[in-house]
Amino acid sequence: MVDSRAFKLKEGREREVDMTSETEKRIIALEETIAHQAKTIEELSDQLTEQWKVVEQTRAKLDRLTERFLSLEEQSLDAPAITRPPHY
């Protein structure tokens, strides 16, 4: 006759070992996922920083061009009107 308690205990330990092994695999998979996500976040942050530099440079160029345009526009308003030469 087989002792049912011993069988249940052995079965429980096997399940526990399987559960522990499965849990470890899941934890490892989660840690790998987190590591990849952390790397991706860092790369995206670096790219975002570079993009902001480009945006700031573009904004500065636009400001300079706007000032230049306004200056030229002012000069053209101050210039005498173009008239037809006398031989027309």
Phi, psi and omega per residue, in radians:
M1 nan 2.382 -3.107
V2 -1.613 2.338 3.106
D3 -1.279 2.009 -3.062
S4 -1.168 -0.539 3.114
R5 -1.138 -0.746 3.142
A6 -1.111 -0.714 3.134
F7 -1.106 -0.794 3.134
K8 -1.117 -0.688 3.141
L9 -1.116 -0.805 3.135
K10 -1.100 -0.771 3.134
E11 -1.093 -0.707 3.119
G12 -1.107 -0.710 3.117
R13 -1.150 -0.715 3.117
E14 -1.091 -0.736 3.102
R15 -1.123 -0.692 3.136
E16 -1.106 -0.765 3.118
V17 -1.114 -0.789 3.105
D18 -1.067 -0.742 -3.129
M19 -1.131 -0.741 3.136
T20 -1.125 -0.774 3.125
S21 -1.090 -0.775 3.118
E22 -1.125 -0.733 3.120
T23 -1.099 -0.752 3.114
E24 -1.070 -0.739 3.120
K25 -1.088 -0.738 -3.142
R26 -1.146 -0.722 3.129
I27 -1.113 -0.762 3.116
I28 -1.067 -0.764 3.122
A29 -1.083 -0.723 3.116
L30 -1.133 -0.734 3.123
E31 -1.103 -0.697 3.100
E32 -1.113 -0.755 3.122
T33 -1.071 -0.775 3.134
I34 -1.093 -0.728 3.133
A35 -1.087 -0.772 3.116
H36 -1.118 -0.726 3.137
Q37 -1.152 -0.687 3.114
A38 -1.094 -0.730 3.117
K39 -1.127 -0.751 3.128
T40 -1.084 -0.755 3.120
I41 -1.071 -0.747 3.131
E42 -1.103 -0.764 3.121
E43 -1.105 -0.754 3.122
L44 -1.123 -0.661 3.109
S45 -1.108 -0.748 3.107
D46 -1.093 -0.752 3.124
Q47 -1.124 -0.700 3.128
L48 -1.106 -0.709 3.098
T49 -1.060 -0.780 3.121
E50 -1.114 -0.710 3.133
Q51 -1.121 -0.664 3.104
W52 -1.128 -0.627 3.078
K53 -1.075 -0.769 3.129
V54 -1.112 -0.740 3.121
V55 -1.062 -0.783 -3.141
E56 -1.124 -0.708 3.098
Q57 -1.110 -0.749 3.128
T58 -1.121 -0.718 3.108
R59 -1.090 -0.734 3.129
A60 -1.118 -0.732 3.104
K61 -1.104 -0.745 3.123
L62 -1.074 -0.735 3.109
D63 -1.070 -0.767 3.127
R64 -1.112 -0.756 3.136
L65 -1.152 -0.653 3.103
T66 -1.103 -0.796 3.108
E67 -1.059 -0.758 -3.136
R68 -1.118 -0.774 3.124
F69 -1.052 -0.808 3.138
L70 -1.098 -0.666 3.113
S71 -1.127 -0.791 3.117
L72 -1.134 -0.666 3.116
E73 -1.109 -0.730 3.100
E74 -1.089 -0.769 3.141
Q75 -1.095 -0.676 -3.118
S76 -1.218 -0.517 3.094
L77 -1.260 -0.583 -3.139
D78 -1.366 -0.345 -3.095
A79 -1.238 2.594 3.113
P80 -1.137 2.643 -3.134
A81 -1.135 2.535 3.121
I82 -1.359 2.171 3.129
T83 -2.022 2.840 3.124
R84 -1.278 2.476 3.069
P85 -1.083 2.741 -3.060
P86 -1.079 -0.402 -3.083
H87 -1.383 0.008 3.084
Y88 -1.421 nan nan
